[in-house]
Amino acid sequence: MAASHEDLLHPRAKRKRLHAIGVLIAFVMVAALTVYTDRAVARTNACNGLTILVVHADGAPNRLQTELLAQSNVNTVDLFNGTTGTPTAGEMSPYDLVVTLSDGSWADSTALGNALADYIDQKGTVVPLNFSFYDTVAQGIQGRFRTEGYSPFTYNTALDFSNATLGAFNANHPLMNGVSALGAFYRHDVTLAAGAAQVAAWTDGSPLIAHKGRVIGINFHPQEGEPASWTGDFARVIVNAGNWKSIGCPTKTTLKITKTASKVKAKGKVSPNHSGQRVTVTLQRKSSGSFSKVAGKKAVLNARSKYSTSFNRPAPGSCRIKVRFGGHKAHHPTHRESGATKTFRC
């Protein structure tokens, strides 16, 4: 579902036009509310596939776009030409992730930095690549992004154009999920900014991947037209950033109860599929005006994410069964817990 170059044609990016009625302050308040609503929609849509905006001040990064679209859990990758225009925070809002890269000059590096900072404050995630933190007004992102310290790398003009591959890294970090190889030539001689945490280094020891808040910096430039200048799983790292910083995706748990002369059976399903995970099923019986536990079991979800279990039928009275799926934190993006309850005659 790739968009044409320099277009912002993603359906979620088309916001309803506001008809200004009343004073200017009222219009500003409504506009701010719309931005917030769009961010909430985007963070929910992440569960159905990430939407990514690549803002570039260089030739259109078609290869990066293609490799991002090839990753799992990616719905859309749009390109925005940052040499001829600057996306607003509102235009970024429907996207789960914004990637920035430059080699030419931004149309307005200060306006871009201010918009990115606003987007991050609205719980957006930004992945700056080289030369986003290059210490010139033309190529480096300025504005609040720089002055208020959002970048995980310090700004400088020290270049390290030499080949290197993935060195030491934290294999347990979500950013490195499924990442086995990285290689690049167009690198910076960067250092970590205050408050940033490094996840991976190049073989020569210089920082490769670092994060600070909702910003994940990657020290490489995806030069279009030079396939040998970057290799490996960079697209995977970028998608991991979106998955890591997205809010938990909702789940739904269903419950159906059947009875025999001696048994009470509970069955249902967890959506989306979480085969191999467990649900907790609890049988309760009402006594002295309140329900108390009679028995509990853990049931494993089968290949279709369905569960089934049974209990000995209690003495006649009012009973209920509660089933709870505890969520799946190891899944990327994470999935939240859900449950169901049914009351019946024992």
N, C-alpha and C positions, 0 to 999 in steps of 0.2 A: 504494500500500500504506500509506495514511495511517492512523495510529492515532487512536482517540478521544481527546478532551481529557483531559489530566492522567493518562493511563495509561502504563505502561511495559510494553507487551504484546508488544514485539519478541521473536520466538522465541529470538534469540541472548541476550536479556537474562534468560531463565529458567534459572537456574543450579541444578544438582543440590543438593539439601539434604544438608548434612553431618551425619552422626550422630556426635555428640561422644562419643568413648570415650577415657578417660584424663584427664590433667590439662588445665587451661585453656590452658597454653602450647602444648600439642600442637594444640589446636583452632585457636589463633591462627595457628600455622605453616601448617596445612592451608588455612585461609581465605586467607592471603596468597598461597599457591601457586595457589589457584583464581582469584584476581584476575589474577595474572600470565598464567595460561593463557588466560583470557578475552580479555585484551588481544592476545595472539598470534593468537587466532582472528579477532578484529575486524580486525587489520591485514592478514590474509590475505583476509578477506571484502571489503575495500575494493576489491580487484581486480574483484569482481563487482558493484560498486555501493556507494557510501558509505552508512553508517548514521549518522544525525544525531539528536542529542537537543537540543531547544530547551528550556532551563530559563527560565521567565519569571515575573516578579513584576509582572504587568500583565494586561490582558485577553488571552485566548488569541490568539496571533499567527497567525490562520488564513491571512491573505494571504501572510505569509512562508513558512509551511509549504507552501502551494500552489506558490509560485514556486520553492522549493527542489526540490520533487518534479518540477517541469517540466524541471529541468536534466539533462543527460546524466550518466551515471555516478552517479546517486543511486538507492538502493534503498528506503530508509526514512527518514521524518522523524517522530519522535515528540515529543509535547509533555509537559512536566512542570510543574505549577503550583507554583512556588516560594514562593507566599504561604501555602500550607497544609502544605507539607512540604519536606524537603531530600533530594535524591538522595545516596546514599553513593558513594564511589569505586568500590565493587563494582558498583553499579547503573549507573554510567557506563561501566565497563570494556568492555562489549561494543560500545560505539559508537566509530566512527572519529573523531567530531567532536562537541564540545559547544558550543552557542551559548547565551550568557546575555544577558538584557536585563531591565530593570526600569523601573518608573515608580511602582509601589506599594512596599510593604515586604516584604522577604524574611522567611520564617518564622524563619530563623536564619542571618544573613549570615556569622557566624563559622564555623559548621559547614559552610556551603556553600564558603567560601574554603579551609578545610582539605581538604575532599573534592576540590575542583578541583586543588589543589596535588598531592595524592596521585595523582590521575588523570594529571596532566601528567608527574609523575615516572615513571609507568608508560608513557610515550611516547604519551599521549593529546594531542589538539590542542584548544585552546579558542579560541573567537572571542567576546570580550566586546563587546557593543554598549552604547550609552548606556542606562541610567545605571549601568552596572556599576562605573564608577570615580568615581561621585559621592561627595563627601566627607561622607556621613552614614552612620551605622550601619544605618539602615533600608534605604536604597537601594543603597549601595555594597557591593561584595563585600569582606568583611573576612577574618580568619583568616590563614593562611599565604600565601594568594594575594596579600594586600596587604603583610603584614609582611616577607615574603621577596622582594618585588620581582618578581613574575611579570608584572604589568601593563606593557604598552608605553607607557601614558599615565600621567601623574601624577594623583593624586586632587585634586580641588578642587570648588568649588560654582559656578564661573563658567560661566554658560550663554550660548549664542549662538543664540537662537531667531531665525533669519533664513534666507532662502532662499539657497542657493549651489549651484554645480555643480562637476563635476570640473575641477580645475585642472592644475597640472604633475604629472606622474607618470612612473615608470619603465616604459616600454612593454615592456621585455624581461623584467620580473620575472614569475615564474609566477603571482603573485596577480592580475595584470592580463590574463591570457590570456582573450581574447574579451570584454573589458570596453571599452565605448566611451562610456558615459554613466552618470553618477551625479548625483543631485540630492536634497537634503534640507533640511528646515526645523529639526527638533529636533536641534540640534548643541550640543556643549560647546566652551568655549574652553580646549582642552587643550594641554599641552606634552608633549614626549617624555620618557619616563623614562630614567634612565641605562642605557646598553647597548641601547636600542631603535634600530631603523632605520626611517626613513620611506620609504614606497613611493609615496604619493600625497598631494596637498594639495587643499584646497578652493580655489575661485577667489579667496577673500580671503586665501589664504596659510596658513590654519590647518591643522593635520594632519588628514588624512582616514583614511589607512590606515597602520599601523605594525606591526612585529612584533618580538618579543623571545623568543628560544627557540622554544617550541612554542605561543606565544600570539600571535594576530593580532587587533589591536584595530581596530575600524571606528567612526569617530566619527559615528554617526547613530542615531536611534531609529525603529524601524519601527512608527509609531503605527497601530494597527488602527482602521479606520473613517475614516481621513483619507487617502484615496488620493493627494491632491495633496501631502501632506507628505513623501513620499519616492518617487522615481522612478529608473528605470534598472536597472543590472546588479548590484545588491547580492547577489542570490542567487548570481550567477556568482562574485563575489569569495569568498563563503563556501565554495562548492564547490571553488574553486581552492585555498583554504587546506587543505581535506581532501586533495585530490590532491597538493599540494606536500609535505605532511608525512607522507604515507603511505609505507610502505616499498615497495621495488620489487616489482612483481608477477611471479610466476614465468612462464616460458615453457617450451615443449617443442619440441624439434627431432627430427624423425625422419630416417632414412637407409635407403635401399634401393639395393643394388648389382646391376647386371646386366652381363654380359660378352658381347662378340662376338669374332670372330677377331682384330680389330684395335683394339677400343675397350673401355674400362671406363667405364660410365655410373653416375652417382650422381644420385639424386633423392630428394625428401622434402618435408616441410612444417614450417612454424613455426606454433605455436599459442600465444596467439590470433593473429588475422590481423595481419600487419605488411607488407602489400603495399607494394612500392616500396623496402623496406629490403634489405640485402644479407647474404648468408651467405658465409663463407670456406670453400672446399672444398680439402682438401690430400690429395694422393696420396703415400704413402710406401711404400718397399720395404725389406725386411729384408736387411741386409748386415753380416757380421761380428758377428752376435748382436744388433744393434740396428736400429731403423728410422730411415731418413733420407729426407728430402724428395726426391721425384722431380719433382713439379709442383704448382702451386697456382692456383686460380682464384677469382674472386668472382662469385657468381650473384645476380641480382636476383629477389626474391620477386614472383610474379605476383599478379593480383587475388585469387586464392584462397590466397595466402601460400605457394605451392609454388615449388620451385626444381628445376632440372635442369641438369646439365653433364656433360661427358665428357672423358676423357684417352686418349692413345695407350696401348695395353696394354704394360706393361713386360715385360722378359724373365721367364721362368718363375721362380717362387719364392714367398715369403710377402709379401703386400702388405696395406696397410690404408688406408682413407680416413677422414679426420676432417673433420667439418663443424661449424662454429661460428657461432652467431648472437650478435653482440656486444651485444645488448640495444638498447633504444630509450630513451635518456635524455630526448629531447625530447617523448616521449609523457607525458601526464598522466593517471593516475599513471605513473611510469617503469616499464619492464619490464626484468627482469634477463636476463643472457645465458644461453644453453643450448647444448648440442651433442650430437653422437652420433659413435660410432666403430664401424667394422666391419673385421674382419680376414678375408682371403680368399686363395685361391691365385691368383697372377697368371696 
